[in-house]
Amino acid sequence: MENTSKLLMITPEKCISCGTCELACSLAHEGEFRPSKSRISVYRFEMGVTIPMTCFQCDSAACVAACRTSALVKDTESGIVNINSEKCIGCRMCEMACPFGNIAYNAVTKTPMKCDLCGGDPECAKYCPTHAIEYVPADAAAIRKKYDFAAKIAGAIGEAKI
């Protein structure tokens, strides 16, 4: 059976730190332009390095394992880790369990905030002007990462570009 799952592929080298992804996300989820309410964050480092970060929808999600009320559930078809706000007790164990820090806490609703891939049509990817964030089939992402890595190795040893 062919793998038809999709994922957000982030290429930090293409990110220009514009924050459009954060604005698109907060508008889609909260109805307002407020990066602090976004499910994606652009981390800005010295020397112009910027890295967009969001939930990786892990196969063995630590946040799901840490949730004692089953408020976090991984959808077996889409692979998306969803939040059932009615079951959430606001303990923030999911936030502490995420090894990447990709779950935030909404103090107003007293529930976690994490990427839900906008139900399969991620706003961050649609509006990223440089395509630093793309929503692609999982297999295509793996192939592209291998190709990019091979090109870097070829460049490092003086070979022609692939």
C-alpha positions, 0 to 999 in steps of 0.5 A: 500500500502506498504511503499517502500521508503528508507532512510539513517540510521546513527548509530553514535556509529559505526562511526570511524571518517575515513571520507570515506563517505565524500570522496566517496560523493565528488568523486561521485559529484565533481570528486575529493576527497575533504571533503569540497565539500561533501554532508555529513559531519562527525562532530568530537567532544571531547572524540571521539564522531563522528556523520555523518550528511546529509540531512534528506529528510524531509517530510515537508522540510523547505528548499523547503518552503523557496525557492521562485524560486521553485529551490528545489522540493521534488520528490513525488515518491522517497522522495528526495529533488532535486535542479534545478540549473537553477532556483536557484538564490543563495539567500541561504534561503534554507541554512538558513531554514534547522534546521539541517544545512545540506545544504551547499553553493558552492561558485563556482557554486553559488548553494546549495549542499545537499544530493540527495541520489546519485539517489538512490544508496548512495556512502557514505553507500556503502563505510562506512567500519563500516556500520555506514551509511546504506541505508535501507527501511524506515520501517526497520529503524524504527523497528531497532531503536525501537529494539536498544532503547529497548535493551538500556532500558533492559540493563539499568534496568539489564535485559538480552539483547534482 
